[in-house]
Amino acid sequence: MARTCIVTGYGINADRELGEAFRAAGSEADMVHVQDILDRPARLRDYAILAFPGGFSFGDHLGSGLVLAHAFKQHAREEIDRFVASGRLVIGVCNGFQVLVKMGVLPNLSGDWTPEVSLVHNESGLFEDSWVKVSFADRSPCVWTAGLDKLELPIRHGEGRFVARSGAVMEELAERGLLAVSYDGRNPNGSERAVAGITDPTGRIFGLMPHPEAFIHPESHPRWTRERVTEGAGLAIFRRGVAAAR
C-alpha cells in the first residue's frame, strides 16, 4: 500500500480532511508534524506521497506559505529532491500549493528551485469562499489529473491569484502542458490565464487552489440532493495519485 505523509502543525488546519481523502482513495495516511520532518528529513523515505494541506501555516504572517516554504527549503531540500527523483509524488492544496511555489519546487522549470511563479492576494481583495468549476488540461503530464475533464470544487482563500515571473515563464508552462487546472467560467481571484493549479515537468508534483479533499462525500455538495450526487468528485484526484504511487 502506498503510504502518504500528511504535513501537520504550525497553523495547518485541513490535515484531517486531506488524510481522510487519501484513506478513501486507498492509501495509508500518517499525520507527521512539521518539526518532526525538519528535525529528521530522512523520515520521508518511508512514504510514497508527500502532502501539504491547506490552512494558515505560521499564520501567513509574512505571506501565505512563505515561512513553511523557507523551512523546508533550508532543512529538507536534499531529501525532497531524492524523494521526487525516486519517482514519488507530492501534492499541495491551497496553502500547500502556496508553499510549493514559494519553495521553488513547483514548477521548477530551471531545476534549481528558483521561484518562477507565485500566488498573491485575490484581485478583488476579498477572501473567496465558494464553489467553482474547473477544467483539466488534456495534454498535461500530471499523473494526479490524467483523464479528468471538468469538476466542481470548493475554494477558500485570500491569496489565490496565480502570477508568473514573466510572460516567457507563462508561455513555457502553457506549451509544456504544465497549467494542469483552470477555472472554467468564473475566475474567482483574477489568476493569469485563469490558472487554478499546475504541475512540474515530471507530472508528479501537483498544486492547486481548490480543495478536492473537501468534496469526497456527496453530502458536501450544496446541491447534492437536487442533482443526485452519488460520490464526491474530488476523490478522483486522490485515486489517480495513489494509483500512480503504487
C-alpha positions as protocol buffer text, in pm:
chain_id: "A"
residue {
  index: 1
  type: MET
  ca { x: 0 y: 0 z: 0 }
}
residue {
  index: 2
  type: ALA
  ca { x: 124 y: 349 z: -88 }
}
residue {
  index: 3
  type: ARG
  ca { x: 182 y: 547 z: 232 }
}
residue {
  index: 4
  type: THR
  ca { x: 115 y: 921 z: 247 }
}
residue {
  index: 5
  type: CYS
  ca { x: 287 y: 1171 z: 475 }
}
residue {
  index: 6
  type: ILE
  ca { x: 39 y: 1446 z: 566 }
}
residue {
  index: 7
  type: VAL
  ca { x: 228 y: 1750 z: 692 }
}
residue {
  index: 8
  type: THR
  ca { x: 65 y: 1899 z: 1002 }
}
residue {
  index: 9
  type: GLY
  ca { x: 124 y: 2162 z: 1271 }
}
residue {
  index: 10
  type: TYR
  ca { x: 202 y: 2534 z: 1299 }
}
residue {
  index: 11
  type: GLY
  ca { x: -131 y: 2662 z: 1168 }
}
residue {
  index: 12
  type: ILE
  ca { x: -213 y: 2393 z: 910 }
}
residue {
  index: 13
  type: ASN
  ca { x: -582 y: 2313 z: 956 }
}
residue {
  index: 14
  type: ALA
  ca { x: -702 y: 2094 z: 666 }
}
residue {
  index: 15
  type: ASP
  ca { x: -478 y: 1800 z: 751 }
}
residue {
  index: 16
  type: ARG
  ca { x: -754 y: 1572 z: 879 }
}
residue {
  index: 17
  type: GLU
  ca { x: -963 y: 1631 z: 566 }
}
residue {
  index: 18
  type: LEU
  ca { x: -665 y: 1553 z: 346 }
}
residue {
  index: 19
  type: GLY
  ca { x: -585 y: 1239 z: 542 }
}
residue {
  index: 20
  type: GLU
  ca { x: -944 y: 1120 z: 507 }
}
residue {
  index: 21
  type: ALA
  ca { x: -929 y: 1177 z: 130 }
}
residue {
  index: 22
  type: PHE
  ca { x: -614 y: 969 z: 92 }
}
residue {
  index: 23
  type: ARG
  ca { x: -753 y: 689 z: 306 }
}
residue {
  index: 24
  type: ALA
  ca { x: -1072 y: 686 z: 98 }
}
residue {
  index: 25
  type: ALA
  ca { x: -852 y: 656 z: -212 }
}
residue {
  index: 26
  type: GLY
  ca { x: -674 y: 352 z: -71 }
}
residue {
  index: 27
  type: SER
  ca { x: -363 y: 499 z: 91 }
}
residue {
  index: 28
  type: GLU
  ca { x: -238 y: 469 z: 446 }
}
residue {
  index: 29
  type: ALA
  ca { x: -205 y: 829 z: 569 }
}
residue {
  index: 30
  type: ASP
  ca { x: 6 y: 943 z: 864 }
}
residue {
  index: 31
  type: MET
  ca { x: -9 y: 1287 z: 1024 }
}
residue {
  index: 32
  type: VAL
  ca { x: 353 y: 1399 z: 1065 }
}
residue {
  index: 33
  type: HIS
  ca { x: 436 y: 1724 z: 1242 }
}
residue {
  index: 34
  type: VAL
  ca { x: 639 y: 1982 z: 1050 }
}
residue {
  index: 35
  type: GLN
  ca { x: 908 y: 1987 z: 1317 }
}
residue {
  index: 36
  type: ASP
  ca { x: 949 y: 1609 z: 1307 }
}
residue {
  index: 37
  type: ILE
  ca { x: 1022 y: 1631 z: 933 }
}
residue {
  index: 38
  type: LEU
  ca { x: 1260 y: 1925 z: 968 }
}
residue {
  index: 39
  type: ASP
  ca { x: 1447 y: 1751 z: 1252 }
}
residue {
  index: 40
  type: ARG
  ca { x: 1484 y: 1429 z: 1051 }
}
residue {
  index: 41
  type: PRO
  ca { x: 1404 y: 1478 z: 681 }
}
residue {
  index: 42
  type: ALA
  ca { x: 1509 y: 1118 z: 606 }
}
residue {
  index: 43
  type: ARG
  ca { x: 1175 y: 1003 z: 752 }
}
residue {
  index: 44
  type: LEU
  ca { x: 1026 y: 1097 z: 412 }
}
residue {
  index: 45
  type: ARG
  ca { x: 1188 y: 781 z: 274 }
}
residue {
  index: 46
  type: ASP
  ca { x: 913 y: 584 z: 447 }
}
residue {
  index: 47
  type: TYR
  ca { x: 645 y: 736 z: 221 }
}
residue {
  index: 48
  type: ALA
  ca { x: 534 y: 728 z: -141 }
}
residue {
  index: 49
  type: ILE
  ca { x: 341 y: 1058 z: -127 }
}
residue {
  index: 50
  type: LEU
  ca { x: 415 y: 1387 z: 49 }
}
residue {
  index: 51
  type: ALA
  ca { x: 106 y: 1604 z: 101 }
}
residue {
  index: 52
  type: PHE
  ca { x: 89 y: 1969 z: 210 }
}
residue {
  index: 53
  type: PRO
  ca { x: -264 y: 2058 z: 328 }
}
residue {
  index: 54
  type: GLY
  ca { x: -448 y: 2388 z: 334 }
}
residue {
  index: 55
  type: GLY
  ca { x: -468 y: 2622 z: 629 }
}
residue {
  index: 56
  type: PHE
  ca { x: -264 y: 2913 z: 754 }
}
residue {
  index: 57
  type: SER
  ca { x: 85 y: 2780 z: 818 }
}
residue {
  index: 58
  type: PHE
  ca { x: 267 y: 3010 z: 1060 }
}
residue {
  index: 59
  type: GLY
  ca { x: -37 y: 3237 z: 1046 }
}
residue {
  index: 60
  type: ASP
  ca { x: 57 y: 3354 z: 695 }
}
residue {
  index: 61
  type: HIS
  ca { x: 216 y: 3649 z: 877 }
}
residue {
  index: 62
  type: LEU
  ca { x: 493 y: 3702 z: 620 }
}
residue {
  index: 63
  type: GLY
  ca { x: 281 y: 3587 z: 326 }
}
residue {
  index: 64
  type: SER
  ca { x: 87 y: 3270 z: 259 }
}
residue {
  index: 65
  type: GLY
  ca { x: 308 y: 2964 z: 287 }
}
residue {
  index: 66
  type: LEU
  ca { x: 631 y: 3165 z: 291 }
}
residue {
  index: 67
  type: VAL
  ca { x: 770 y: 3062 z: 631 }
}
residue {
  index: 68
  type: LEU
  ca { x: 695 y: 2693 z: 583 }
}
residue {
  index: 69
  type: ALA
  ca { x: 843 y: 2705 z: 232 }
}
residue {
  index: 70
  type: HIS
  ca { x: 1165 y: 2859 z: 365 }
}
residue {
  index: 71
  type: ALA
  ca { x: 1189 y: 2600 z: 644 }
}
residue {
  index: 72
  type: PHE
  ca { x: 1154 y: 2305 z: 404 }
}
residue {
  index: 73
  type: LYS
  ca { x: 1393 y: 2459 z: 153 }
}
residue {
  index: 74
  type: GLN
  ca { x: 1656 y: 2513 z: 423 }
}
residue {
  index: 75
  type: HIS
  ca { x: 1625 y: 2179 z: 600 }
}
residue {
  index: 76
  type: ALA
  ca { x: 1467 y: 1921 z: 368 }
}
residue {
  index: 77
  type: ARG
  ca { x: 1569 y: 2015 z: 14 }
}
residue {
  index: 78
  type: GLU
  ca { x: 1809 y: 1724 z: -35 }
}
residue {
  index: 79
  type: GLU
  ca { x: 1551 y: 1471 z: 83 }
}
residue {
  index: 80
  type: ILE
  ca { x: 1273 y: 1620 z: -131 }
}
residue {
  index: 81
  type: ASP
  ca { x: 1500 y: 1608 z: -437 }
}
residue {
  index: 82
  type: ARG
  ca { x: 1573 y: 1244 z: -355 }
}
residue {
  index: 83
  type: PHE
  ca { x: 1202 y: 1180 z: -297 }
}
residue {
  index: 84
  type: VAL
  ca { x: 1099 y: 1314 z: -640 }
}
residue {
  index: 85
  type: ALA
  ca { x: 1394 y: 1161 z: -825 }
}
residue {
  index: 86
  type: SER
  ca { x: 1292 y: 819 z: -693 }
}
residue {
  index: 87
  type: GLY
  ca { x: 951 y: 854 z: -860 }
}
residue {
  index: 88
  type: ARG
  ca { x: 745 y: 953 z: -559 }
}
residue {
  index: 89
  type: LEU
  ca { x: 464 y: 1210 z: -557 }
}
residue {
  index: 90
  type: VAL
  ca { x: 397 y: 1548 z: -396 }
}
residue {
  index: 91
  type: ILE
  ca { x: 71 y: 1742 z: -370 }
}
residue {
  index: 92
  type: GLY
  ca { x: -9 y: 2082 z: -220 }
}
residue {
  index: 93
  type: VAL
  ca { x: -364 y: 2210 z: -172 }
}
residue {
  index: 94
  type: CYS
  ca { x: -437 y: 2581 z: -121 }
}
residue {
  index: 95
  type: ASN
  ca { x: -180 y: 2685 z: 144 }
}
residue {
  index: 96
  type: GLY
  ca { x: 13 y: 2373 z: 45 }
}
residue {
  index: 97
  type: PHE
  ca { x: 18 y: 2499 z: -315 }
}
residue {
  index: 98
  type: GLN
  ca { x: 147 y: 2833 z: -190 }
}
residue {
  index: 99
  type: VAL
  ca { x: 422 y: 2650 z: -1 }
}
residue {
  index: 100
  type: LEU
  ca { x: 533 y: 2455 z: -308 }
}
residue {
  index: 101
  type: VAL
  ca { x: 557 y: 2756 z: -540 }
}
residue {
  index: 102
  type: LYS
  ca { x: 735 y: 2971 z: -283 }
}
residue {
  index: 103
  type: MET
  ca { x: 973 y: 2686 z: -209 }
}
residue {
  index: 104
  type: GLY
  ca { x: 1052 y: 2679 z: -581 }
}
residue {
  index: 105
  type: VAL
  ca { x: 990 y: 2306 z: -617 }
}
residue {
  index: 106
  type: LEU
  ca { x: 687 y: 2388 z: -833 }
}
residue {
  index: 107
  type: PRO
  ca { x: 706 y: 2432 z: -1130 }
}
residue {
  index: 108
  type: ASN
  ca { x: 1088 y: 2414 z: -1107 }
}
residue {
  index: 109
  type: LEU
  ca { x: 1145 y: 2475 z: -1477 }
}
residue {
  index: 110
  type: SER
  ca { x: 1507 y: 2568 z: -1409 }
}
residue {
  index: 111
  type: GLY
  ca { x: 1568 y: 2258 z: -1199 }
}
residue {
  index: 112
  type: ASP
  ca { x: 1733 y: 2458 z: -919 }
}
residue {
  index: 113
  type: TRP
  ca { x: 1429 y: 2552 z: -704 }
}
residue {
  index: 114
  type: THR
  ca { x: 1425 y: 2913 z: -823 }
}
residue {
  index: 115
  type: PRO
  ca { x: 1072 y: 3054 z: -763 }
}
residue {
  index: 116
  type: GLU
  ca { x: 918 y: 3123 z: -1104 }
}
residue {
  index: 117
  type: VAL
  ca { x: 552 y: 3176 z: -1015 }
}
residue {
  index: 118
  type: SER
  ca { x: 357 y: 3288 z: -709 }
}
residue {
  index: 119
  type: LEU
  ca { x: 12 y: 3313 z: -554 }
}
residue {
  index: 120
  type: VAL
  ca { x: -80 y: 3662 z: -438 }
}
residue {
  index: 121
  type: HIS
  ca { x: -383 y: 3845 z: -297 }
}
residue {
  index: 122
  type: ASN
  ca { x: -707 y: 3794 z: -486 }
}
residue {
  index: 123
  type: GLU
  ca { x: -776 y: 4070 z: -735 }
}
residue {
  index: 124
  type: SER
  ca { x: -1098 y: 4153 z: -550 }
}
residue {
  index: 125
  type: GLY
  ca { x: -914 y: 4199 z: -221 }
}
residue {
  index: 126
  type: LEU
  ca { x: -1168 y: 3963 z: -66 }
}
residue {
  index: 127
  type: PHE
  ca { x: -1146 y: 3616 z: 86 }
}
residue {
  index: 128
  type: GLU
  ca { x: -1316 y: 3379 z: -159 }
}
residue {
  index: 129
  type: ASP
  ca { x: -1533 y: 3103 z: -12 }
}
residue {
  index: 130
  type: SER
  ca { x: -1745 y: 2942 z: -281 }
}
residue {
  index: 131
  type: TRP
  ca { x: -1775 y: 2658 z: -532 }
}
residue {
  index: 132
  type: VAL
  ca { x: -1610 y: 2685 z: -874 }
}
residue {
  index: 133
  type: LYS
  ca { x: -1599 y: 2485 z: -1192 }
}
residue {
  index: 134
  type: VAL
  ca { x: -1257 y: 2377 z: -1314 }
}
residue {
  index: 135
  type: SER
  ca { x: -1130 y: 2206 z: -1626 }
}
residue {
  index: 136
  type: PHE
  ca { x: -816 y: 1996 z: -1674 }
}
residue {
  index: 137
  type: ALA
  ca { x: -556 y: 2020 z: -1950 }
}
residue {
  index: 138
  type: ASP
  ca { x: -587 y: 1715 z: -2173 }
}
residue {
  index: 139
  type: ARG
  ca { x: -218 y: 1702 z: -2264 }
}
residue {
  index: 140
  type: SER
  ca { x: -72 y: 1760 z: -1920 }
}
residue {
  index: 141
  type: PRO
  ca { x: 187 y: 1513 z: -1784 }
}
residue {
  index: 142
  type: CYS
  ca { x: 20 y: 1544 z: -1441 }
}
residue {
  index: 143
  type: VAL
  ca { x: -50 y: 1197 z: -1302 }
}
residue {
  index: 144
  type: TRP
  ca { x: -297 y: 1343 z: -1050 }
}
residue {
  index: 145
  type: THR
  ca { x: -534 y: 1468 z: -1321 }
}
residue {
  index: 146
  type: ALA
  ca { x: -488 y: 1215 z: -1603 }
}
residue {
  index: 147
  type: GLY
  ca { x: -812 y: 1164 z: -1792 }
}
residue {
  index: 148
  type: LEU
  ca { x: -1012 y: 1421 z: -1596 }
}
residue {
  index: 149
  type: ASP
  ca { x: -1228 y: 1670 z: -1786 }
}
residue {
  index: 150
  type: LYS
  ca { x: -1429 y: 1902 z: -1560 }
}
residue {
  index: 151
  type: LEU
  ca { x: -1515 y: 1911 z: -1189 }
}
residue {
  index: 152
  type: GLU
  ca { x: -1686 y: 2141 z: -943 }
}
residue {
  index: 153
  type: LEU
  ca { x: -1483 y: 2201 z: -625 }
}
residue {
  index: 154
  type: PRO
  ca { x: -1487 y: 2440 z: -329 }
}
residue {
  index: 155
  type: ILE
  ca { x: -1236 y: 2720 z: -278 }
}
residue {
  index: 156
  type: ARG
  ca { x: -1149 y: 2915 z: 37 }
}
residue {
  index: 157
  type: HIS
  ca { x: -855 y: 3152 z: 13 }
}
residue {
  index: 158
  type: GLY
  ca { x: -745 y: 3513 z: 22 }
}
residue {
  index: 159
  type: GLU
  ca { x: -421 y: 3475 z: -176 }
}
residue {
  index: 160
  type: GLY
  ca { x: -501 y: 3257 z: -475 }
}
residue {
  index: 161
  type: ARG
  ca { x: -424 y: 3479 z: -773 }
}
residue {
  index: 162
  type: PHE
  ca { x: -170 y: 3292 z: -985 }
}
residue {
  index: 163
  type: VAL
  ca { x: 103 y: 3506 z: -1142 }
}
residue {
  index: 164
  type: ALA
  ca { x: 420 y: 3415 z: -1334 }
}
residue {
  index: 165
  type: ARG
  ca { x: 756 y: 3588 z: -1304 }
}
residue {
  index: 166
  type: SER
  ca { x: 745 y: 3672 z: -1675 }
}
residue {
  index: 167
  type: GLY
  ca { x: 549 y: 3618 z: -1992 }
}
residue {
  index: 168
  type: ALA
  ca { x: 817 y: 3374 z: -2104 }
}
residue {
  index: 169
  type: VAL
  ca { x: 762 y: 3156 z: -1797 }
}
residue {
  index: 170
  type: MET
  ca { x: 386 y: 3154 z: -1854 }
}
residue {
  index: 171
  type: GLU
  ca { x: 433 y: 3060 z: -2219 }
}
residue {
  index: 172
  type: GLU
  ca { x: 665 y: 2774 z: -2129 }
}
residue {
  index: 173
  type: LEU
  ca { x: 417 y: 2644 z: -1873 }
}
residue {
  index: 174
  type: ALA
  ca { x: 141 y: 2655 z: -2132 }
}
residue {
  index: 175
  type: GLU
  ca { x: 346 y: 2498 z: -2411 }
}
residue {
  index: 176
  type: ARG
  ca { x: 458 y: 2209 z: -2190 }
}
residue {
  index: 177
  type: GLY
  ca { x: 108 y: 2139 z: -2060 }
}
residue {
  index: 178
  type: LEU
  ca { x: 201 y: 2229 z: -1703 }
}
residue {
  index: 179
  type: LEU
  ca { x: -106 y: 2451 z: -1650 }
}
residue {
  index: 180
  type: ALA
  ca { x: -292 y: 2145 z: -1529 }
}
residue {
  index: 181
  type: VAL
  ca { x: -610 y: 2305 z: -1392 }
}
residue {
  index: 182
  type: SER
  ca { x: -801 y: 2617 z: -1498 }
}
residue {
  index: 183
  type: TYR
  ca { x: -1111 y: 2792 z: -1369 }
}
residue {
  index: 184
  type: ASP
  ca { x: -1393 y: 2718 z: -1611 }
}
residue {
  index: 185
  type: GLY
  ca { x: -1613 y: 3025 z: -1636 }
}
residue {
  index: 186
  type: ARG
  ca { x: -1576 y: 3244 z: -1328 }
}
residue {
  index: 187
  type: ASN
  ca { x: -1216 y: 3330 z: -1241 }
}
residue {
  index: 188
  type: PRO
  ca { x: -1259 y: 3393 z: -866 }
}
residue {
  index: 189
  type: ASN
  ca { x: -924 y: 3551 z: -790 }
}
residue {
  index: 190
  type: GLY
  ca { x: -807 y: 3709 z: -1116 }
}
residue {
  index: 191
  type: SER
  ca { x: -540 y: 3447 z: -1189 }
}
residue {
  index: 192
  type: GLU
  ca { x: -341 y: 3489 z: -1508 }
}
residue {
  index: 193
  type: ARG
  ca { x: -491 y: 3261 z: -1773 }
}
residue {
  index: 194
  type: ALA
  ca { x: -744 y: 3156 z: -1506 }
}
residue {
  index: 195
  type: VAL
  ca { x: -489 y: 2910 z: -1366 }
}
residue {
  index: 196
  type: ALA
  ca { x: -616 y: 2706 z: -1071 }
}
residue {
  index: 197
  type: GLY
  ca { x: -334 y: 2451 z: -1047 }
}
residue {
  index: 198
  type: ILE
  ca { x: -4 y: 2348 z: -1206 }
}
residue {
  index: 199
  type: THR
  ca { x: 231 y: 2052 z: -1223 }
}
residue {
  index: 200
  type: ASP
  ca { x: 607 y: 2021 z: -1260 }
}
residue {
  index: 201
  type: PRO
  ca { x: 774 y: 1871 z: -1571 }
}
residue {
  index: 202
  type: THR
  ca { x: 774 y: 1521 z: -1416 }
}
residue {
  index: 203
  type: GLY
  ca { x: 396 y: 1536 z: -1368 }
}
residue {
  index: 204
  type: ARG
  ca { x: 439 y: 1404 z: -1013 }
}
residue {
  index: 205
  type: ILE
  ca { x: 438 y: 1733 z: -820 }
}
residue {
  index: 206
  type: PHE
  ca { x: 96 y: 1898 z: -826 }
}
residue {
  index: 207
  type: GLY
  ca { x: -51 y: 2205 z: -660 }
}
residue {
  index: 208
  type: LEU
  ca { x: -398 y: 2357 z: -680 }
}
residue {
  index: 209
  type: MET
  ca { x: -603 y: 2622 z: -502 }
}
residue {
  index: 210
  type: PRO
  ca { x: -944 y: 2441 z: -498 }
}
residue {
  index: 211
  type: HIS
  ca { x: -996 y: 2184 z: -222 }
}
residue {
  index: 212
  type: PRO
  ca { x: -1067 y: 1837 z: -367 }
}
residue {
  index: 213
  type: GLU
  ca { x: -1036 y: 1688 z: -17 }
}
residue {
  index: 214
  type: ALA
  ca { x: -1339 y: 1895 z: 86 }
}
residue {
  index: 215
  type: PHE
  ca { x: -1555 y: 1709 z: -164 }
}
residue {
  index: 216
  type: ILE
  ca { x: -1507 y: 1337 z: -115 }
}
residue {
  index: 217
  type: HIS
  ca { x: -1859 y: 1280 z: 22 }
}
residue {
  index: 218
  type: PRO
  ca { x: -2168 y: 1360 z: -188 }
}
residue {
  index: 219
  type: GLU
  ca { x: -2332 y: 1542 z: 104 }
}
residue {
  index: 220
  type: SER
  ca { x: -2061 y: 1808 z: 91 }
}
residue {
  index: 221
  type: HIS
  ca { x: -2203 y: 1949 z: -234 }
}
residue {
  index: 222
  type: PRO
  ca { x: -2463 y: 2223 z: -180 }
}
residue {
  index: 223
  type: ARG
  ca { x: -2694 y: 2069 z: -443 }
}
residue {
  index: 224
  type: TRP
  ca { x: -2632 y: 1702 z: -374 }
}
residue {
  index: 225
  type: THR
  ca { x: -3000 y: 1612 z: -336 }
}
residue {
  index: 226
  type: ARG
  ca { x: -3126 y: 1813 z: -633 }
}
residue {
  index: 227
  type: GLU
  ca { x: -2851 y: 1689 z: -864 }
}
residue {
  index: 228
  type: ARG
  ca { x: -2845 y: 1338 z: -717 }
}
residue {
  index: 229
  type: VAL
  ca { x: -2472 y: 1347 z: -647 }
}
residue {
  index: 230
  type: THR
  ca { x: -2359 y: 995 z: -557 }
}
residue {
  index: 231
  type: GLU
  ca { x: -1986 y: 1049 z: -490 }
}
residue {
  index: 232
  type: GLY
  ca { x: -1760 y: 1340 z: -404 }
}
residue {
  index: 233
  type: ALA
  ca { x: -1587 y: 1439 z: -727 }
}
residue {
  index: 234
  type: GLY
  ca { x: -1265 y: 1540 z: -554 }
}
residue {
  index: 235
  type: LEU
  ca { x: -1193 y: 1176 z: -476 }
}
residue {
  index: 236
  type: ALA
  ca { x: -1097 y: 1121 z: -841 }
}
residue {
  index: 237
  type: ILE
  ca { x: -779 y: 1324 z: -796 }
}
residue {
  index: 238
  type: PHE
  ca { x: -662 y: 1124 z: -496 }
}
residue {
  index: 239
  type: ARG
  ca { x: -741 y: 791 z: -660 }
}
residue {
  index: 240
  type: ARG
  ca { x: -518 y: 884 z: -952 }
}
residue {
  index: 241
  type: GLY
  ca { x: -236 y: 994 z: -725 }
}
residue {
  index: 242
  type: VAL
  ca { x: -249 y: 680 z: -513 }
}
residue {
  index: 243
  type: ALA
  ca { x: -265 y: 457 z: -821 }
}
residue {
  index: 244
  type: ALA
  ca { x: 40 y: 632 z: -969 }
}
residue {
  index: 245
  type: ALA
  ca { x: 229 y: 600 z: -638 }
}
residue {
  index: 246
  type: ARG
  ca { x: 174 y: 225 z: -639 }
}
